Amino acid sequence: MIWNRIGAILAQQTQNVEDPTGQMIKMLLMFAVFGVMMWVLMIRPQQKKAKEHETLMATLKAGDWVVTSGGILGVVVAVKDRTVSLRSADTKIEVLKSAVSAYDNSGAAKDSSK
């Protein structure tokens, strides 16, 4: 008789099964947190950089010192729809606007020291 009671008590304790709905909610919350982390760490900085590049393309004008993605430093001579003409040393080259990666203020300082 005592063994039956002990068996019943042990059977009640081993039937501690977690709720499947709770497990699914925990999993969905974990995926949501992971998705937010991915957006904050990877997607948002890329969007910010693309927006800055778009502003750079829109504000390009003749006389600006720029650096291309290939590492060419030069002065903007003319701006067209898709291209930019640069003067670098004694050479005039035409590159796509998307190849201009940044302004270069050090070139302007060199020009003013002459």
Summary of the structure (lengths in Angstrom):
residues: 114
radius of gyration: 31.8
end to end distance: 106.6
largest distance: 106.6
contacts: 246
relative contact order: 0.10
helix: 55%
strand: 24%
